[in-house]
Amino acid sequence: MVMHGDFSTRLRDAIGTRSLHHVERISGVNRKTVRVLLRGDRKLRGHVDTIEAIAKAVGVSPGWLAFGEGNMQPTEEVSSVEI
């Protein structure tokens, strides 16, 4: 299993060039919380809803962001197959 850096590094990569204000607006997560997560505060890392909201807002896989597992980009679930 390949791990992709620590949480704060993955979060920084996921946010890219977006401002904290923009991340707050698109995710609904307070920018102060995002700033704390970027600093590597492990207490907040356990908040699954927060991590999932940020991941979805910036277009990365929640599993990748939280644990560094799998692909950075989310995979699409196939709900039906056309024949």
FENQUIGI-V581992 format. One record per backbone hydrogen bond with DSSP energy under -0.5 kcal/mol. NH is the residue of the N-H (numbers start at 0). CO is the residue of the C=O. Records with the same first field share a line. If there is no record, write none. Layout:
NH = CO, CO
This chain:
2 = 0
4 = 2
9 = 5
10 = 6
11 = 7
12 = 8
13 = 9
14 = 10
15 = 11
17 = 14
22 = 18
23 = 19
24 = 20
25 = 21
26 = 22
27 = 23
29 = 27
32 = 29
33 = 29
34 = 30
35 = 31
36 = 32
37 = 33
38 = 34
39 = 35, 36
40 = 35
41 = 39
43 = 40
44 = 40
45 = 41, 42
46 = 43
47 = 45
50 = 46
51 = 47
52 = 48
53 = 49
54 = 50
55 = 51
56 = 52
57 = 53
58 = 54
59 = 54
60 = 71
64 = 60
65 = 61
66 = 62
67 = 62, 63
68 = 62
78 = 76
